[in-house]
Amino acid sequence: MKKIILAAVMIVVVGGLCSPATSYAWERKGTFNVGLYAPGIFVGNKNIDAMISFGADGEYYFLENLSANFRIEEATDFMAGGAPHSVLTFVARARYVFDIGSSGRWAAYVQGGGGGALIGSGTGAGDITIPGGGFWYQWTEHWSVGADANMHILIRDETAFAFDLTPVVRYRF
């Protein structure tokens, strides 16, 4: 039974790789995206209370469905909760896009990467964002709207876990 399931999965994967790419009015390969994220929610453990987040990113598509991305995100509680009052993350990520439907307007993606974070006023941490993902609706050839979500593993003296969910507007050029 395991061999049959493995064979079926291999057929689907190889068939998907060999099938012709869907042609849209806008191709992603070789394009750049810039995105603005706000307002979102950032929440974690180890004294990282719920915060409002905002950020920006840049992305380049090496292939039609594969891109490299760099995101800077600031989360703050505006001094309302206990310390720390902010988390600044900067993460390089790889993203794989799955087109939904034949129109080419809807897409979902998975992503993962790593970088650093500044927690509070001076605590540095490593930031691994696996898993992550989101979706978008391609409103016009250049503009899209969607949502982005990530789980952050903040590696420091005490490893903390955080999650962000943020709406995003992107411009492609």
Phi and psi restraints in degrees (value plus and minus 20) as a CYANA .aco file:
   2 LYS   PHI     -82.9   -42.9
   2 LYS   PSI     -56.8   -16.8
   3 LYS   PHI     -87.4   -47.4
   3 LYS   PSI     -56.5   -16.5
   4 ILE   PHI     -86.1   -46.1
   4 ILE   PSI     -64.7   -24.7
   5 ILE   PHI     -83.8   -43.8
   5 ILE   PSI     -63.4   -23.4
   6 LEU   PHI     -81.8   -41.8
   6 LEU   PSI     -62.2   -22.2
   7 ALA   PHI     -83.6   -43.6
   7 ALA   PSI     -61.5   -21.5
   8 ALA   PHI     -84.4   -44.4
   8 ALA   PSI     -62.1   -22.1
   9 VAL   PHI     -83.8   -43.8
   9 VAL   PSI     -62.8   -22.8
  10 MET   PHI     -82.6   -42.6
  10 MET   PSI     -59.8   -19.8
  11 ILE   PHI     -82.6   -42.6
  11 ILE   PSI     -63.8   -23.8
  12 VAL   PHI     -84.5   -44.5
  12 VAL   PSI     -65.1   -25.1
  13 VAL   PHI     -84.8   -44.8
  13 VAL   PSI     -69.7   -29.7
  14 VAL   PHI     -84.5   -44.5
  14 VAL   PSI     -60.0   -20.0
  15 GLY   PHI     -83.4   -43.4
  15 GLY   PSI     -58.7   -18.7
  16 GLY   PHI     -87.2   -47.2
  16 GLY   PSI     -56.1   -16.1
  17 LEU   PHI     -92.4   -52.4
  17 LEU   PSI     -50.4   -10.4
  18 CYS   PHI    -110.3   -70.3
  18 CYS   PSI     -35.9     4.1
  19 SER   PHI     -92.5   -52.5
  19 SER   PSI     130.5   170.5
  20 PRO   PHI     -86.6   -46.6
  20 PRO   PSI     126.5   166.5
  21 ALA   PHI     -89.7   -49.7
  21 ALA   PSI     126.7   166.7
  22 THR   PHI     -91.1   -51.1
  22 THR   PSI     116.4   156.4
  23 SER   PHI    -116.9   -76.9
  23 SER   PSI     103.9   143.9
  24 TYR   PHI    -135.9   -95.9
  24 TYR   PSI     148.6   188.6
  25 ALA   PHI     -89.2   -49.2
  25 ALA   PSI     -40.0     0.0
  26 TRP   PHI    -148.7  -108.7
  26 TRP   PSI      99.6   139.6
  27 GLU   PHI    -113.8   -73.8
  27 GLU   PSI     125.7   165.7
  28 ARG   PHI    -110.1   -70.1
  28 ARG   PSI     -54.1   -14.1
  29 LYS   PHI     -75.7   -35.7
  29 LYS   PSI     108.6   148.6
  30 GLY   PHI      62.2   102.2
  30 GLY   PSI     -13.2    26.8
  31 THR   PHI    -124.1   -84.1
  31 THR   PSI     141.5   181.5
  32 PHE   PHI    -131.7   -91.7
  32 PHE   PSI     128.8   168.8
  33 ASN   PHI    -143.4  -103.4
  33 ASN   PSI     122.4   162.4
  34 VAL   PHI    -141.8  -101.8
  34 VAL   PSI     119.1   159.1
  35 GLY   PHI    -152.1  -112.1
  35 GLY   PSI     129.0   169.0
  36 LEU   PHI    -139.0   -99.0
  36 LEU   PSI     110.4   150.4
  37 TYR   PHI    -133.3   -93.3
  37 TYR   PSI     106.4   146.4
  38 ALA   PHI     152.3   192.3
  38 ALA   PSI     135.5   175.5
  39 PRO   PHI    -101.5   -61.5
  39 PRO   PSI     121.5   161.5
  40 GLY   PHI    -142.8  -102.8
  40 GLY   PSI    -196.1  -156.1
  41 ILE   PHI    -140.1  -100.1
  41 ILE   PSI     118.0   158.0
  42 PHE   PHI    -151.0  -111.0
  42 PHE   PSI     100.3   140.3
  43 VAL   PHI    -160.2  -120.2
  43 VAL   PSI     124.5   164.5
  44 GLY   PHI    -171.9  -131.9
  44 GLY   PSI    -190.4  -150.4
  45 ASN   PHI    -131.2   -91.2
  45 ASN   PSI    -190.7  -150.7
  46 LYS   PHI      34.3    74.3
  46 LYS   PSI      31.7    71.7
  47 ASN   PHI      52.1    92.1
  47 ASN   PSI      -8.6    31.4
  48 ILE   PHI    -114.1   -74.1
  48 ILE   PSI      76.3   116.3
  49 ASP   PHI     -96.7   -56.7
  49 ASP   PSI     156.7   196.7
  50 ALA   PHI     -83.9   -43.9
  50 ALA   PSI     112.6   152.6
  51 MET   PHI    -155.0  -115.0
  51 MET   PSI     141.9   181.9
  52 ILE   PHI    -113.6   -73.6
  52 ILE   PSI     114.4   154.4
  53 SER   PHI    -140.4  -100.4
  53 SER   PSI     134.9   174.9
  54 PHE   PHI    -172.0  -132.0
  54 PHE   PSI     137.6   177.6
  55 GLY   PHI    -193.4  -153.4
  55 GLY   PSI    -193.3  -153.3
  56 ALA   PHI    -166.9  -126.9
  56 ALA   PSI     135.2   175.2
  57 ASP   PHI    -168.0  -128.0
  57 ASP   PSI     144.3   184.3
  58 GLY   PHI    -150.5  -110.5
  58 GLY   PSI     127.5   167.5
  59 GLU   PHI    -166.5  -126.5
  59 GLU   PSI     123.1   163.1
  60 TYR   PHI    -149.2  -109.2
  60 TYR   PSI     111.9   151.9
  61 TYR   PHI    -111.9   -71.9
  61 TYR   PSI      92.0   132.0
  62 PHE   PHI     -96.5   -56.5
  62 PHE   PSI     -57.5   -17.5
  63 LEU   PHI    -148.5  -108.5
  63 LEU   PSI     154.1   194.1
  64 GLU   PHI     -78.0   -38.0
  64 GLU   PSI     -55.0   -15.0
  65 ASN   PHI    -140.0  -100.0
  65 ASN   PSI     -12.5    27.5
  66 LEU   PHI    -148.7  -108.7
  66 LEU   PSI     109.4   149.4
  67 SER   PHI    -159.4  -119.4
  67 SER   PSI     142.8   182.8
  68 ALA   PHI    -130.9   -90.9
  68 ALA   PSI     122.9   162.9
  69 ASN   PHI    -161.6  -121.6
  69 ASN   PSI     125.1   165.1
  70 PHE   PHI    -149.4  -109.4
  70 PHE   PSI     106.5   146.5
  71 ARG   PHI    -146.2  -106.2
  71 ARG   PSI     116.9   156.9
  72 ILE   PHI    -136.0   -96.0
  72 ILE   PSI     108.3   148.3
  73 GLU   PHI    -154.0  -114.0
  73 GLU   PSI     115.4   155.4
  74 GLU   PHI    -136.3   -96.3
  74 GLU   PSI     108.9   148.9
  75 ALA   PHI    -139.5   -99.5
  75 ALA   PSI     116.1   156.1
  76 THR   PHI    -164.1  -124.1
  76 THR   PSI     130.9   170.9
  77 ASP   PHI    -127.2   -87.2
  77 ASP   PSI      -9.6    30.4
  78 PHE   PHI      34.1    74.1
  78 PHE   PSI      19.3    59.3
  79 MET   PHI      44.5    84.5
  79 MET   PSI       1.3    41.3
  80 ALA   PHI    -106.7   -66.7
  80 ALA   PSI     -52.7   -12.7
  81 GLY   PHI    -124.2   -84.2
  81 GLY   PSI    -183.0  -143.0
  82 GLY   PHI     -99.4   -59.4
  82 GLY   PSI     146.3   186.3
  83 ALA   PHI     -87.5   -47.5
  83 ALA   PSI     127.1   167.1
  84 PRO   PHI     -98.9   -58.9
  84 PRO   PSI     131.2   171.2
  85 HIS   PHI    -116.8   -76.8
  85 HIS   PSI     -26.2    13.8
  86 SER   PHI    -173.8  -133.8
  86 SER   PSI     136.8   176.8
  87 VAL   PHI    -157.8  -117.8
  87 VAL   PSI     103.7   143.7
  88 LEU   PHI    -130.9   -90.9
  88 LEU   PSI     101.5   141.5
  89 THR   PHI    -137.9   -97.9
  89 THR   PSI     127.3   167.3
  90 PHE   PHI    -159.6  -119.6
  90 PHE   PSI      96.5   136.5
  91 VAL   PHI    -155.1  -115.1
  91 VAL   PSI     113.1   153.1
  92 ALA   PHI    -114.1   -74.1
  92 ALA   PSI     114.4   154.4
  93 ARG   PHI    -155.9  -115.9
  93 ARG   PSI     137.6   177.6
  94 ALA   PHI    -128.9   -88.9
  94 ALA   PSI     122.5   162.5
  95 ARG   PHI    -152.4  -112.4
  95 ARG   PSI     116.4   156.4
  96 TYR   PHI    -137.5   -97.5
  96 TYR   PSI     108.7   148.7
  97 VAL   PHI    -124.4   -84.4
  97 VAL   PSI     115.7   155.7
  98 PHE   PHI    -132.6   -92.6
  98 PHE   PSI      98.5   138.5
  99 ASP   PHI     -94.8   -54.8
  99 ASP   PSI     119.0   159.0
 100 ILE   PHI    -131.6   -91.6
 100 ILE   PSI     101.2   141.2
 101 GLY   PHI      58.4    98.4
 101 GLY   PSI     157.2   197.2
 102 SER   PHI    -112.4   -72.4
 102 SER   PSI     -30.7     9.3
 103 SER   PHI     -94.6   -54.6
 103 SER   PSI     -44.6    -4.6
 104 GLY   PHI      59.4    99.4
 104 GLY   PSI     -15.6    24.4
 105 ARG   PHI    -107.2   -67.2
 105 ARG   PSI     -50.6   -10.6
 106 TRP   PHI    -122.7   -82.7
 106 TRP   PSI     119.1   159.1
 107 ALA   PHI    -167.8  -127.8
 107 ALA   PSI     129.4   169.4
 108 ALA   PHI    -142.4  -102.4
 108 ALA   PSI     138.3   178.3
 109 TYR   PHI    -167.9  -127.9
 109 TYR   PSI     136.7   176.7
 110 VAL   PHI    -138.0   -98.0
 110 VAL   PSI     130.7   170.7
 111 GLN   PHI    -173.2  -133.2
 111 GLN   PSI     140.1   180.1
 112 GLY   PHI    -181.8  -141.8
 112 GLY   PSI     135.2   175.2
 113 GLY   PHI    -198.8  -158.8
 113 GLY   PSI    -184.6  -144.6
 114 GLY   PHI    -176.7  -136.7
 114 GLY   PSI     142.1   182.1
 115 GLY   PHI    -198.7  -158.7
 115 GLY   PSI    -156.8  -116.8
 116 GLY   PHI    -157.1  -117.1
 116 GLY   PSI     150.4   190.4
 117 ALA   PHI    -167.0  -127.0
 117 ALA   PSI     131.8   171.8
 118 LEU   PHI    -139.0   -99.0
 118 LEU   PSI      92.7   132.7
 119 ILE   PHI    -121.4   -81.4
 119 ILE   PSI     101.3   141.3
 120 GLY   PHI      51.3    91.3
 120 GLY   PSI    -165.2  -125.2
 121 SER   PHI    -111.8   -71.8
 121 SER   PSI     -26.2    13.8
 122 GLY   PHI    -189.3  -149.3
 122 GLY   PSI     -10.6    29.4
 123 THR   PHI    -112.0   -72.0
 123 THR   PSI      92.1   132.1
 124 GLY   PHI    -102.8   -62.8
 124 GLY   PSI     132.2   172.2
 125 ALA   PHI    -173.6  -133.6
 125 ALA   PSI     133.2   173.2
 126 GLY   PHI     -99.4   -59.4
 126 GLY   PSI     131.4   171.4
 127 ASP   PHI    -151.5  -111.5
 127 ASP   PSI      92.8   132.8
 128 ILE   PHI    -127.8   -87.8
 128 ILE   PSI     103.8   143.8
 129 THR   PHI    -131.5   -91.5
 129 THR   PSI      58.8    98.8
 130 ILE   PHI    -153.5  -113.5
 130 ILE   PSI     101.9   141.9
 131 PRO   PHI    -111.5   -71.5
 131 PRO   PSI     148.0   188.0
 132 GLY   PHI    -170.3  -130.3
 132 GLY   PSI     145.1   185.1
 133 GLY   PHI     157.8   197.8
 133 GLY   PSI    -194.5  -154.5
 134 GLY   PHI     150.6   190.6
 134 GLY   PSI    -185.9  -145.9
 135 PHE   PHI    -171.2  -131.2
 135 PHE   PSI     145.0   185.0
 136 TRP   PHI    -170.8  -130.8
 136 TRP   PSI     141.4   181.4
 137 TYR   PHI    -136.5   -96.5
 137 TYR   PSI     102.0   142.0
 138 GLN   PHI    -101.3   -61.3
 138 GLN   PSI      77.7   117.7
 139 TRP   PHI     -89.6   -49.6
 139 TRP   PSI     -68.5   -28.5
 140 THR   PHI    -153.1  -113.1
 140 THR   PSI    -195.5  -155.5
 141 GLU   PHI     -79.8   -39.8
 141 GLU   PSI     -51.8   -11.8
 142 HIS   PHI    -125.9   -85.9
 142 HIS   PSI     -46.5    -6.5
 143 TRP   PHI    -129.8   -89.8
 143 TRP   PSI     118.4   158.4
 144 SER   PHI    -159.1  -119.1
 144 SER   PSI     135.2   175.2
 145 VAL   PHI    -149.5  -109.5
 145 VAL   PSI     128.3   168.3
 146 GLY   PHI    -195.0  -155.0
 146 GLY   PSI    -175.5  -135.5
 147 ALA   PHI    -161.2  -121.2
 147 ALA   PSI     130.1   170.1
 148 ASP   PHI    -151.9  -111.9
 148 ASP   PSI     117.6   157.6
 149 ALA   PHI    -156.3  -116.3
 149 ALA   PSI     123.4   163.4
 150 ASN   PHI    -165.7  -125.7
 150 ASN   PSI     126.8   166.8
 151 MET   PHI    -123.5   -83.5
 151 MET   PSI     105.5   145.5
 152 HIS   PHI    -123.4   -83.4
 152 HIS   PSI     109.2   149.2
 153 ILE   PHI    -125.1   -85.1
 153 ILE   PSI      85.1   125.1
 154 LEU   PHI    -114.0   -74.0
 154 LEU   PSI      86.3   126.3
 155 ILE   PHI    -112.7   -72.7
 155 ILE   PSI      95.0   135.0
 156 ARG   PHI    -171.3  -131.3
 156 ARG   PSI    -176.9  -136.9
 157 ASP   PHI     -72.5   -32.5
 157 ASP   PSI     -69.1   -29.1
 158 GLU   PHI    -133.7   -93.7
 158 GLU   PSI      96.7   136.7
 159 THR   PHI     -86.2   -46.2
 159 THR   PSI     110.3   150.3
 160 ALA   PHI    -136.4   -96.4
 160 ALA   PSI     134.9   174.9
 161 PHE   PHI    -139.0   -99.0
 161 PHE   PSI     117.2   157.2
 162 ALA   PHI    -158.8  -118.8
 162 ALA   PSI     140.7   180.7
 163 PHE   PHI    -156.0  -116.0
 163 PHE   PSI     117.3   157.3
 164 ASP   PHI    -146.7  -106.7
 164 ASP   PSI     127.1   167.1
 165 LEU   PHI    -158.8  -118.8
 165 LEU   PSI      99.7   139.7
 166 THR   PHI    -161.3  -121.3
 166 THR   PSI     113.6   153.6
 167 PRO   PHI     -90.7   -50.7
 167 PRO   PSI     131.9   171.9
 168 VAL   PHI    -160.7  -120.7
 168 VAL   PSI     124.0   164.0
 169 VAL   PHI    -139.5   -99.5
 169 VAL   PSI     109.5   149.5
 170 ARG   PHI    -143.0  -103.0
 170 ARG   PSI     128.0   168.0
 171 TYR   PHI    -140.0  -100.0
 171 TYR   PSI     109.0   149.0
 172 ARG   PHI    -125.0   -85.0
 172 ARG   PSI     116.6   156.6
